[in-house]
């Protein structure tokens, strides 16, 4: 195991210990309901549908078959569930919450929500949003991606400019091997935008996927009649969802409404995915030139769209 792998393993174990403590806090309200954690999980899962096949319930929760059978028997004796044989397959057993079981499930839901709200209440709004986004990232990276994604394109908020510089530097180093001179260029562009921002003819947007930033684009003034699209970025995890197209469309529409007669952009021929987005939006290649930048020999391109 390498040193990096040991550090990563230690970080996961440290998070697991912390997570266990936090979940212990969240489970306190559930335990006060009179149900064990396992019993609460069973009731929660049964509450997700009208009827549940017992075998599927066992697989979903990862509970020993004998333990699950004993627990369901107690629930049935208490009037919380009803068990019947499947009409389609007599070998399968079905379980459904009764009215009393539904009431118990609602109570558990309320207790769980109350504890989560107490945990979140201690955090500022920005930290709550960040926490929710990070939790979603953990679920996604570890294999859970069942719900549809939400994409939002918005104007800048505090902290976005720093994210643009950082994410550009990381991605272009990882994907193209560009050196730190590219990060310096992005930092200058962003600083110029912040210091000389003219709201009548300039704007910038960030794209969010499920609450976390995954893309950005800037529209700045090149001259009195020409706008310039700069720093289009789409994170790898968000590519293929049309986010780049949305960002470019936002930029073009703003330039048109601001009274510009054309919009231009500078890119490099190695950025094939971005080039396809520009062509789709109606941009035309007007100039090419070879140059050595960011540690590589590149072919620069200027594209123009008449508005």
C-alpha positions as a printed NumPy array, in Angstrom:
array([[  0.   ,   0.   ,   0.   ],
       [  1.397,   3.399,  -0.976],
       [  1.591,   6.372,   1.374],
       [ -1.28 ,   8.061,  -0.485],
       [ -3.433,   4.931,  -0.176],
       [ -2.684,   4.704,   3.552],
       [ -3.698,   8.34 ,   4.01 ],
       [ -6.901,   7.764,   2.021],
       [ -7.744,   4.663,   4.047],
       [ -7.131,   6.522,   7.298],
       [ -9.383,   9.362,   6.122],
       [-12.238,   6.937,   5.367],
       [-11.853,   5.256,   8.773],
       [-11.779,   8.619,  10.533],
       [-14.949,   9.703,   8.74 ],
       [-16.61 ,   6.396,   9.652],
       [-15.929,   6.988,  13.36 ],
       [-17.262,  10.547,  13.116],
       [-20.303,   9.422,  11.117],
       [-21.082,   6.738,  13.706],
       [-21.105,   9.36 ,  16.469],
       [-23.375,  11.675,  14.457],
       [-25.761,   8.847,  13.584],
       [-25.868,   7.882,  17.229],
       [-27.136,  11.389,  17.933],
       [-29.718,  11.132,  15.152],
       [-30.892,   7.73 ,  16.375],
       [-31.657,   8.965,  19.915],
       [-35.098,  10.251,  18.937],
       [-35.872,   6.984,  17.144],
       [-34.939,   4.939,  20.2  ],
       [-37.289,   7.048,  22.34 ],
       [-40.127,   5.806,  20.119],
       [-39.896,   2.372,  21.726],
       [-38.569,   0.638,  18.611],
       [-35.058,  -0.647,  18.076],
       [-33.039,   0.672,  15.138],
       [-33.663,  -2.536,  13.194],
       [-37.389,  -2.401,  13.903],
       [-37.486,   1.226,  12.823],
       [-35.743,   0.384,   9.548],
       [-38.276,  -2.362,   8.831],
       [-41.229,  -0.069,   9.507],
       [-39.666,   2.704,   7.397],
       [-39.175,   0.332,   4.461],
       [-42.675,  -1.147,   4.692],
       [-44.016,   2.401,   4.661],
       [-42.524,   3.068,   1.224],
       [-45.166,   0.962,  -0.574],
       [-48.58 ,  -0.584,  -0.04 ],
       [-47.404,  -4.209,  -0.105],
       [-43.861,  -5.576,   0.179],
       [-42.575,  -9.045,  -0.662],
       [-40.775, -10.313,   2.454],
       [-37.841, -11.72 ,   0.488],
       [-37.243,  -8.351,  -1.179],
       [-37.489,  -6.646,   2.212],
       [-34.809,  -8.959,   3.584],
       [-32.479,  -8.252,   0.645],
       [-33.037,  -4.508,   0.796],
       [-32.266,  -4.262,   4.499],
       [-29.645,  -7.027,   4.682],
       [-31.336,  -8.613,   7.701],
       [-31.031, -12.241,   8.72 ],
       [-34.109, -14.196,   7.565],
       [-34.835, -15.642,  11.01 ],
       [-34.504, -12.249,  12.704],
       [-36.796, -10.634,  10.149],
       [-39.374, -13.426,  10.559],
       [-39.414, -13.003,  14.354],
       [-39.741,  -9.226,  14.083],
       [-42.593,  -9.436,  11.57 ],
       [-44.353, -11.952,  13.825],
       [-44.166,  -9.477,  16.73 ],
       [-45.43 ,  -6.662,  14.492],
       [-48.329,  -8.851,  13.356],
       [-49.242,  -9.745,  16.942],
       [-49.177,  -6.023,  17.819],
       [-51.497,  -5.206,  14.928],
       [-48.897,  -3.215,  12.996],
       [-48.761,  -5.412,   9.875],
       [-50.691,  -8.059,   7.991],
       [-48.983, -10.984,   6.264],
       [-50.508, -12.863,   3.339],
       [-49.366, -15.268,   0.634],
       [-48.829, -13.909,  -2.864],
       [-51.708, -14.741,  -5.218],
       [-49.226, -14.95 ,  -8.097],
       [-46.749, -17.205,  -6.278],
       [-47.904, -19.027,  -3.164],
       [-44.302, -19.545,  -2.076],
       [-43.865, -15.818,  -1.504],
       [-45.046, -14.002,   1.597],
       [-46.295, -10.406,   1.48 ],
       [-46.348,  -7.839,   4.283],
       [-48.33 ,  -4.605,   4.532],
       [-48.708,  -2.005,   7.256],
       [-52.091,  -1.742,   8.923],
       [-53.624,   1.601,   9.874],
       [-51.825,   1.353,  13.21 ],
       [-48.609,   0.501,  11.387],
       [-48.981,   3.546,   9.149],
       [-49.432,   5.714,  12.23 ],
       [-46.261,   4.226,  13.737],
       [-44.403,   4.87 ,  10.484],
       [-45.584,   8.495,  10.394],
       [-44.413,   8.963,  13.982],
       [-40.982,   7.558,  13.16 ],
       [-40.751,   9.803,  10.091],
       [-41.585,  12.852,  12.211],
       [-38.992,  11.93 ,  14.835],
       [-36.31 ,  11.385,  12.199],
       [-37.104,  14.668,  10.438],
       [-37.06 ,  16.548,  13.75 ],
       [-33.591,  15.245,  14.596],
       [-32.246,  16.079,  11.124],
       [-33.702,  19.59 ,  11.373],
       [-32.01 ,  20.101,  14.74 ],
       [-28.687,  19.042,  13.241],
       [-29.063,  21.394,  10.26 ],
       [-30.327,  24.301,  12.375],
       [-26.868,  24.67 ,  13.919],
       [-25.377,  25.495,  10.497],
       [-25.566,  28.708,   8.435],
       [-27.626,  28.475,   5.233],
       [-24.558,  28.278,   2.977],
       [-23.099,  25.421,   5.041],
       [-26.415,  23.559,   4.984],
       [-26.503,  23.734,   1.19 ],
       [-22.886,  22.579,   1.014],
       [-23.551,  19.69 ,   3.393],
       [-26.541,  18.468,   1.38 ],
       [-24.564,  18.687,  -1.866],
       [-21.613,  16.818,  -0.346],
       [-23.875,  14.089,   1.031],
       [-25.341,  13.683,  -2.435],
       [-21.811,  13.365,  -3.839],
       [-20.992,  10.61 ,  -1.347],
       [-24.104,   8.651,  -2.323],
       [-23.399,   9.127,  -6.011],
       [-19.727,   8.142,  -5.799],
       [-20.525,   5.046,  -3.754],
       [-23.078,   3.83 ,  -6.265],
       [-26.48 ,   5.361,  -5.511],
       [-27.853,   7.503,  -8.353],
       [-31.524,   6.631,  -8.589],
       [-33.159,  10.051,  -8.434],
       [-33.267,  12.467, -11.373],
       [-30.677,  15.249, -11.355],
       [-31.583,  18.914, -11.02 ],
       [-29.666,  21.433, -13.143],
       [-29.795,  25.15 , -12.341],
       [-28.   ,  27.943, -14.227],
       [-27.616,  31.077, -12.126],
       [-25.578,  34.27 , -11.857],
       [-22.557,  34.53 ,  -9.588],
       [-22.533,  34.294,  -5.806],
       [-19.68 ,  35.002,  -3.353],
       [-17.038,  32.291,  -3.712],
       [-17.848,  31.41 ,  -7.325],
       [-14.881,  33.315,  -8.786],
       [-12.435,  31.365,  -6.665],
       [-14.107,  28.105,  -7.667],
       [-13.773,  29.012, -11.366],
       [-10.023,  29.553, -11.027],
       [ -9.466,  26.409,  -8.99 ],
       [-11.609,  24.12 , -11.141],
       [-10.126,  25.366, -14.41 ],
       [ -6.605,  24.797, -13.114],
       [ -7.351,  21.281, -11.887],
       [ -9.283,  20.068, -14.921],
       [ -6.94 ,  21.431, -17.581],
       [ -3.963,  19.94 , -15.763],
       [ -5.673,  16.566, -15.431],
       [ -7.092,  16.402, -18.957],
       [ -4.492,  18.243, -21.064],
       [ -1.386,  18.518, -18.906],
       [ -1.391,  22.321, -19.006],
       [  0.979,  23.985, -16.559],
       [  0.362,  26.673, -13.948],
       [  0.586,  29.468, -16.516],
       [ -2.97 ,  28.546, -17.504],
       [ -4.13 ,  28.962, -13.912],
       [ -2.404,  32.369, -13.903],
       [ -4.267,  33.337, -17.081],
       [ -7.628,  32.298, -15.629],
       [ -6.869,  34.185, -12.41 ],
       [ -6.124,  37.371, -14.408],
       [ -9.322,  37.033, -16.445],
       [-11.402,  36.509, -13.321],
       [ -9.681,  39.369, -11.466],
       [-10.236,  41.738, -14.4  ],
       [-13.887,  40.768, -14.506],
       [-14.329,  41.393, -10.775],
       [-12.472,  44.716, -10.773],
       [-13.936,  46.195, -13.963],
       [-17.384,  44.623, -13.996],
       [-19.931,  46.573, -16.064],
       [-23.427,  45.159, -15.429],
       [-24.821,  46.893, -18.513],
       [-22.697,  44.752, -20.828],
       [-21.139,  41.933, -18.801],
       [-22.33 ,  38.938, -16.819],
       [-21.312,  35.44 , -15.725],
       [-23.14 ,  32.252, -14.852],
       [-22.551,  29.089, -12.852],
       [-24.311,  25.809, -13.575],
       [-25.246,  23.666, -10.575],
       [-26.015,  19.955, -10.594],
       [-28.03 ,  18.957,  -7.521],
       [-26.806,  22.064,  -5.71 ],
       [-23.072,  21.846,  -6.467],
       [-21.211,  23.914,  -9.103],
       [-20.265,  21.959, -12.234],
       [-19.88 ,  24.628, -14.919],
       [-19.398,  28.306, -15.687],
       [-19.13 ,  30.873, -18.481],
       [-18.387,  34.607, -18.7  ],
       [-19.618,  37.275, -21.104],
       [-17.393,  40.37 , -21.164],
       [-17.1  ,  43.51 , -23.306],
       [-14.476,  43.306, -26.054],
       [-15.455,  46.616, -27.635],
       [-18.599,  48.71 , -28.025],
       [-20.206,  46.331, -30.532],
       [-18.561,  43.015, -29.674],
       [-18.995,  40.75 , -26.673],
       [-16.54 ,  37.979, -25.755],
       [-17.415,  34.562, -24.354],
       [-14.741,  33.411, -21.904],
       [-13.86 ,  30.489, -19.643],
       [-16.569,  28.028, -20.629],
       [-16.177,  25.097, -18.249],
       [-18.184,  21.909, -17.673],
       [-17.074,  19.421, -15.038],
       [-16.568,  15.849, -16.338],
       [-19.327,  14.443, -14.116],
       [-21.854,  16.813, -15.738],
       [-20.895,  16.366, -19.383],
       [-23.502,  14.968, -21.707],
       [-26.358,  16.658, -19.855],
       [-26.52 ,  19.707, -22.128],
       [-25.019,  22.027, -19.51 ],
       [-22.398,  23.484, -21.865],
       [-25.098,  24.231, -24.434],
       [-27.222,  25.976, -21.796],
       [-24.315,  28.1  , -20.599],
       [-23.398,  29.204, -24.119],
       [-27.045,  29.973, -24.904],
       [-27.278,  32.086, -21.751],
       [-24.18 ,  34.016, -22.775],
       [-25.368,  34.573, -26.357],
       [-28.826,  35.716, -25.282],
       [-27.347,  38.175, -22.805],
       [-24.993,  39.601, -25.461],
       [-27.915,  40.024, -27.853],
       [-30.104,  41.745, -25.241],
       [-27.199,  44.035, -24.242],
       [-27.095,  45.405, -27.793],
       [-23.925,  43.802, -29.127],
       [-23.875,  42.988, -32.835],
       [-21.504,  40.03 , -32.521],
       [-19.861,  37.758, -29.97 ],
       [-16.414,  36.181, -30.283],
       [-14.398,  33.612, -28.359],
       [-10.86 ,  32.264, -28.302],
       [-10.215,  28.56 , -27.82 ],
       [ -7.765,  25.846, -28.852],
       [ -8.332,  23.047, -31.331],
       [ -7.71 ,  20.332, -28.718],
       [-10.946,  21.343, -26.958],
       [-13.125,  19.329, -29.329],
       [-16.195,  19.053, -27.087],
       [-16.377,  22.814, -26.582],
       [-15.915,  23.371, -30.311],
       [-18.982,  21.237, -31.052],
       [-21.027,  23.35 , -28.645],
       [-19.908,  26.559, -30.357],
       [-20.707,  25.179, -33.819],
       [-24.136,  24.061, -32.637],
       [-24.806,  27.596, -31.358],
       [-23.947,  29.046, -34.789],
       [-20.379,  30.26 , -34.223],
       [-18.054,  30.218, -37.238],
       [-14.287,  29.759, -37.239],
       [-12.657,  32.982, -38.502],
       [ -8.979,  32.634, -37.581],
       [ -6.375,  30.064, -36.52 ],
       [ -2.815,  30.524, -35.278],
       [ -0.134,  28.262, -33.827],
       [  1.321,  29.178, -30.447],
       [  3.217,  27.676, -27.52 ],
       [  1.29 ,  28.187, -24.288],
       [  0.679,  26.363, -21.003],
       [  3.628,  24.099, -21.72 ],
       [  2.338,  22.813, -25.085],
       [  2.303,  23.577, -28.8  ],
       [ -1.29 ,  24.489, -29.584],
       [ -3.48 ,  25.802, -32.382],
       [ -5.515,  28.77 , -31.217],
       [ -8.87 ,  29.521, -32.805],
       [-11.136,  32.563, -32.914],
       [-14.846,  31.922, -33.442],
       [-17.498,  34.55 , -34.157],
       [-21.289,  34.681, -34.067],
       [-23.196,  37.605, -35.581],
       [-26.166,  38.531, -33.432]])
